[in-house]
Amino acid sequence: MQGRAEKGLILTTGRFTQEAQKEANRDGVPPIELIDGERLVGLFEKYELGLKPKTVYELVPEFFRSFES
């Protein structure tokens, strides 16, 4: 990549090793931005790419116990 680009980008649905993270930011070469699965999901959520927000409610059983006979 050296001499051909200002920056690189690598995506994975998994995780990057510490060695990969160090190599991506090595001095003297263009930086490589690493986007792992967790960050990728966060970006999909942030920009709603193929997603629709949904409200989810959780039942609180203690509330309903007072109605039991």
Helices and strands as residue ranges (DSSP letters): E 8-11, H 18-24, E 32-35, H 37-46, H 61-65
